[in-house]
Amino acid sequence: MLYQIYEAQRSLMEPFADFAQAASKLYSNPLTPFGQGPLAQRLSAAYDLFYRLGKDYEKPEFGIKTVDVGGVEVAIHERVEMDKPFCELRRFKRFSDEPETLKNLKAQPAVLIVAPLSGHYATLLRDTVRTMLRDHKVFITDWKNARNVPLEQGAFHLDDYVGYVQEFIRHLQAEYGNCHVMSVCQPTVPVLAAVSLMASRGEPTPLTMTMMGGPIDARKSPTAVNNLAMNKSYQWFENNVIYRVPTSFPGAGRRVYPGFLQYTGFVAMNPDRHLSSHYDYFKHLIAGDDASAEAHRQFYDEYNAVLDMDADYYLETIRVVFQEFNLVNGNWDVRNAEGELERVRPEDIRTTAHLTIEGELDDISGAGQTEAAHELCYHVPKARQKHIEVKGAGHYGIFSGRRWRENVYPQVRDFIKQFDQPAPAEGKRTARKAVAAARRAPEAARASSPARARRK
């Protein structure tokens, strides 16, 4: 009933939020009888703040129209490359009519960015994408809101997440011969699993794998997020945070972990900081500081937009990653598209270069959790491994903002460039195997529905 109560409350607030928006514009309009006195400014700011606290936040757009590539403004066309029931593979294709620029664009490596499925939309990585587009062909996993996925599409499991990542990697390999993969936060675990399974099967694996601020080994330096998952039982999560989608959405009846609960958890971690931020916004409006007010709006338009996650995926992530630590314990079995169980063996990865990145002040994925990937992939030569700790950076600072653009990104770019060729033992054979594997992917995809049905 909690989801239904939340939706009723949201519907009730909607007309009041609309009224507050209109009132804010009324008091800020210099042509109205209210004028521009101090009282009118404060009333306008108060109504604007009320509107933003009460409004519904829809999925934002990436909104990347152009990007600077070697001093030339290049147009960006955003399109869906692959459409799966729970995810879209989104491409940011770059266009130019200058021959030299076009030649440069075609020569740059292809990168798959795997965005987190942990409450926020993939647009949270907008700055990551925009920066990467300077030197790379960029694709990103754009996860769908589970409340909008009809029940007939079946459930979504952590195994399906791993399968999606493999399918996307094969797609890029078929298109470009090989690719690089970058995972941010939560997907570091399923991405490492996906690449491990490909290596175990003898498939060509990505040239590099960049893992940023993720819970590879959540036992190390546990944070408040880790402690919550470890101190509550699996049954507690299933009984207390899983609800069915109301009838007003396409996914009516689907069991989900609602986005509004995740958002509440985010805010509860730092309530004072959010309260202070909203008060500062109120003062910026009164002072006429439009730049600071707009920065606040942009941040919270993204932060307040959340999505629901399928219950099976969410609960399995809690169990596998934060309670049983199956990846680091070496006992994680993933069901493939044919319905067979495969053991995840990171030690089978031998050629994919590894880059791990952690923030010194990360309060979501603690120190050492991401770096643990190097211990698991011990057959990758040390010369093909690198770890970066970003001084003074929190969780978001390693993939967004000034530290990301000026400190982290140059090292990511150089790492990808350094290993943008197959390992010496692979050569052209790897490229041929990549294309052959990609051609087999459609048959595997067709087999996925019966496998998913058997798990229900």
C-alpha positions, 0 to 999 in steps of 0.5 A: 500500500505504501506505493499507492499512498505515495502516488496519492500524496504526489497527485494531491500535491501537484495542483499546489505545486503548480499554484506555487509556480504561478505565484512565484512568477506573479510576484517576480514580474515587474509589470504586476501591481506587486512591484519588485519590493523586498516583500515581493522578492521573498514571496516569489523565492518562497513560492519557487522553493515550495514548487521545487519541493513539491513538483514531480521530477521526470527523467532528464535529457542528456542534452549534449548537442555539441562537443569540442574535438581538437578545437572543432565544435562537433555536432552530436546526434543521440540515438538508440542503438539497441532497445532491450526490455529494461535498457537502451544502448544509447549512442552519441554519434559525432558529425563533422563536415571537415575531412581532417576532423572526420578522419580523427573521429573515425580513428578514435576508440569505442567505449561502452559506459555502463551506468549504474542501475541504483536509483538514478537515471543514466543522465547522472553521467552526463558530464562523464559522457560529454568529457569522454566524447572529446576523444572516444566513440561513446555508448551508454546503458540507459536503464529504463524505469521498471514501473514502465515495463509491462509484466509480460516482459518478464522479470529482470534478474542480476543474471540478465544485467550481466547478459545485457552487458555481454550483448552490448560488448559483442555489438561494439566488437562486431562494429569496431573489432573491439572496444573498451568498457567503463563502469561507474559504481554499482555496475563494476560487479556485473561488468567484471562478471560479464567480462570474466564469463566471456574470457572463460568461454574463450571469447575476446574480451574488451581491450580495457576495463575501467572500474570507478567507485564500485563495491567489488569487495564490499567487506573492505572499509564498509560505508553506511550503505554497506552496513545497511545491506549487511546488517539487515536480512534478505527477508527484511528487504523483501518484506519492507522495501518491495512493493507492487507498481500501482495501476496507473503505470504500464508496469502495473503489478510488477514487484519493484524497489521504488525510486522514492524509497531510494531517494529518501535513503540518499537524502537521509545520508546527508539531511543537513547538507540538503537543507542548507542547499535549499536555504542557500537557493532561497537566498540566491533567489532573493539576491538575484544570483541567477547563476547560483540558482540555476546551478542548484536547479540543474543539480536537483533536477538530476538528483530528484529524478529517480527510477524503480528497480525490478525486485528480483534484480535489487534483492539479488544484488543485495544478496550477491554483492553485499551479503554473501560476497559471491564474486570475491568468494569465488562461488558466484554462478550466473545463468546464461541465455541458454539457461545454464549456470556458469561460474564467474572466474575473474582469474580467467581474464588474461589480456584486458587491461584494468584501471580502478579509480577510487575517491579518497572521501567516497562515502558510498564505496569505501577505500579498497573496494574497487581496487580489489578487482586487481587481486581477483584478476591475478592473471592480467600482467601487472604492466596492464593494471593501474589504480588511481586514488583521487585526493579530496574527491567524494563518490561523485567527484571521480566521474563528474565535476572539475576533478573528473575533467582535470585530474581523472579523465586525462588518466583514463584517456591515456590508459585507453589510448595505451592499450587500444590494441589487442595484446601481442598474443591476440592479433587479428585472431581476436578481431575475427573471434569478436565478429564471430561471437557477435554474430552468434549473439542474436541466437543467444538472445532468442534463447533468453526468454525461455531461460527467464521464464524458467526462473520465474 
